[in-house]
């Protein structure tokens, strides 16, 4: 049987831009994340969720935990990253950017460590309408 992969929530406005949910199944989620120039997502990690990202347009800087420290990687269109569960990361747009994200389906699994928009430590609201853990604590093993 073919599972319905139609969007469950479509577009969700965010303080840094928006997310366009284009696929949601029991095994994966597909999103387009649009980040406005000069804006950044939270410094965050996921307890269970694993994601892969592909930069389709614009320029961004990813801060991503490597060897116990945050490394900065500038991405240009065509670049991609895999972000395993437990990895601290943040993306900041140098130019308006469109990021394709495919992940495991745990949409509410966001632990915000820092946030420009006052959301660190607060429960995360997602396109599913649910609340994530959102507590302000270190990543697993930290």
N, C-alpha and C positions, 0 to 999 in steps of 0.2 A: 504494500500500500504506500502511496506517495503521501508524505506529510505536507500539510499546508504550510508554506513558507511565506505567506503574505504578512505584511507589517501588522503588529499589534498596536502600535502607538503612533507611528509616523513621526512628524517633526516635533521636537521639544526645544523650546527656547532656553538658553543658558546665559549667564552674565558675560561669558566670553564668546558667545556665538550661538550655535545650535547643533543638535544631533538629529539626524534623519535615520530612523530605524527602518531598514528595508527588508530584513529577514529575522524571524524569531522562531526557532524550533526547539525541541527538547535537547538537541545536541549542539547547536551553535546559534550565534546572533551575528548579524551583519549591520553595520552602521556607517554612515558618512558623518564625520565630525568636522564641522566648519568652525575654525578659530579665527576671530578677527585680529588683524595686525595689532601687535602690542599687548594682546591679552594672553592669559595663561590658565590652564586647568590647575586643579589642586595638586600639591605634592601629595602623592597617595600611593597606596598599595592595595592589593586584593588578596584575601586569604585563600580563595579557591580559584577564582577566575584567572584564566590565561588568555592573552590576546596577542594577535599579530596585526601590525599596522603597515600601511603602504601610503606614502605621500603622493597624492595625485596632482596637487597644484599648490603653489606657494613655496615658502621657506619657513622652516621651524627649527627650534632647538629643543632636543629632548635631553632632560637631565635624567639619567638612569643609573641605578646602583650597579656598580661593577667593583668587585673586590673590596666591599665594605665602604666604598665612598661614592659620591655622586659624580659621574663623568658627564661632560657636555658633548653632545653630538649634533652637529648641524646637518639637517636633512634637506635635500632638494628633490623635486619630482622624480619618481622612480625608485627612491630609496625606501627601505623597509626594515622593520625591527620585529623581533619576537620578545614578548615580555612575560616571563613565567610568573606564576602566583608567588606572592611574597616579595617581589621586586619593587622597591621604591622608585617612582618615576613622576615626571611632570613634563608637559609640552608647552612651549611658548611660541607664539607665531611672530615671526619677523615680518612676514607679509601675510595678507589674507591667505588662509590655507584650507585645503580639503584633504582629510585623512580618511582612508578606507580602513575600518577596523573589523576584523572577524575574531570572535572570542567564544569561549565557553558561555553557557547561557545565564550565568549568575549576575544579572543586572544590578542587584541590590548590594553586591559585595564591593563596597568602596570604604576604605579607611583613610580619611583625610588628615594629613599631618600639618599642612599649612595651606592657607587659602586667601587670596587677595580680596575675596568677596564676603568674608566673615563666616564661612561655612565650616571651618576646621573644628572638629570635635562635635559637630551637630550631626544627627542622623541624615543620611543621604536620601533624597527623594529621587527616584528614577522614572523613566518613561513608563514603567509598569505600575507606577503609583505607589509602590511599596516603599518601605523604609529599610535602609541598609544599616550595618553595624555602626559605622561612623564614629566610634569612640576614638579619642586621641590617645594612641598608644603606639609603641614601636612595632616594627614588623616582626614576624615570627622569628624567634631565635635571638632577637636583639635585647 
